[in-house]
């Protein structure tokens, strides 16, 4: 079968970069790693937990995995051999439904487009739609905030990255607190690296309700300017991030972290089969492409369903998904027919 032409967030990324071209690329300078977490980079070094942590009930976890596999007959889902997570895991017992964006821009997503009161009203409408479509799976509401934005200008450090200051992130935390939401901090590393950027948000990741997202589209390993081509992360990068998060979970006795990886092309994530799963981290491979329903389903099938990691996500674009016929958004009922059914839903 011929793979259809795929649309992703690439064009949105170019607009984002232009929008932020005049922004300062650095906030307050962060010193190099000073904690054991920031310094621990070797995957062969296993952090010892502060105290013994119990895993969740294995049978209940496996039953929930079978449910979201949704009758998949390929043998890929549920993913075999994955670890049972520590107690407090959100997935797959709840479906996470989030708004995505940045407070500096109305064009980057609903999170920044609307004032908090209206934003929450709209997001709660989506939550109710999901609760109606799948009443057996509770919804965990969340905000997915772009904490580091790829830039069109190099900035002082030459990394083409705009890092949001603590004041902006604190504002998102306050907005989330209004409705007991979890928060995702998303990194577009541009010409920087996860090793350099993760310590900058470490104090937030130490909080039990804060989770992580990374965007391979803007990881420019070749040194190309963000927006000039689609970037990439390898399994090695993803494993570095999960090790970092796992150490933090054990160090501070936290519930498992949810870790979202955006994807809409094959090369955005290389060597997926080498991604290491850990009981402290729940990995979501998130379908980040936009377009008409058939196109989005094709993207999900080729790059999410066919290359299984652990959990899956799906993005709905309020504007870009309407550009071509049939000019409509996919509904929860349609998304629940996918195999596997996405357990993380993002609206932009």
Secondary structure, DSSP 8 states (H G I E B T S, - for coil): --------SHHHHHHHHHHTTTS-S--S---S--SHHHH---TT-----SS---B--HHHHHHHHHHHHTT--SS-SS-TT----BTT--TTTEEEEEEEEBTTBSSS-HHHHS-HHHHHHHHHHHHHHHHHHTTTSEEEEEEEEEEEEE-SS-TTTTS-EEE--HHHHHHHHHHHHTTT-EEEEEE--BTS-HHHHGGGGHHHHTSTTEEEEEEGGGB-TT---TTSS---EEHHHHHHHHHHHHHHHHHHT---EEEEEEESSSTTEE-GGG---BTTEEEEEEE---SSHHHHHHHHIIIIISS--SEEEEEE-TTGGGSSTT-----HHHHTTSSS--SEEEE-
